[in-house]
Amino acid sequence: MYTLMHGFYKYMVQKDEYCVLILGLDDAGKTTYLEAAKTKLTKNYKGMNPKHITTTVGLNIGQIDISGIRLSFWDLGGQSELQSLWDKYYQESHAIIYVVDSHDRERMEESKAVFDKMICNEHLAGIPLLLLANKQDLPDCMGVREIKPVFQQSAIHIGRRDCLVMPVSALTGEGVQEGIQWLVEAILRNSVVRLPRVKD
């Protein structure tokens, strides 16, 4: 009887799990964005002080339960020597968040080249893409109107997937919640193509 009740309980509380990659160059604000998302969308979560966030070497993992599903975020290090490891995670992912440092004009072309290499991978075909113009709190940053045309040059590789380019500040939290809510809707629309992982 216990086994039956335990099984029923697990069935009732388990959530479909979707894996979201957070990619971009080093120092684009990926980890700060993940911390801001967890702070805004997880009850009683006290985020890390942004001053204590260091460069990711390898992988940070975070989870958010929202709209009856679980989002598992994989925040991957953006240094050039770590980018070769990204494709190990592509096949299991359900969406991509690509973070651009909109204040770093000198590395915009490098960010675009890394994006192009990533978006061409067959394992990412069709999955939703949220492209974030981060650091909008800084003066003299590039706005979405400047950044969007740079990445639209890759339209042939982006294809017909759900795609949104939006301004955010991971540091202040502006735009973070709206981006995650859009991503949830896009992932659920795409779930007939890329099925969720069922969390045990």
Secondary structure, DSSP 8 states (H G I E B T S, - for coil): -HHHHHHHHHHHH--EEEEEEEE-STTSSHHHHHHHHHHHHSTT-----GGG----SSEEEEEEEETTEEEEEEEE--STTTGGGGGGTGGG-SEEEEEEETT-GGGHHHHHHHHHHHHT-GGGTT--EEEEEE-TTSTT---HHHHHHHHHTTHHHHTTS-EEEEE-BTTTTBTHHHHHHHHHHHHHHHTTTS--EE--
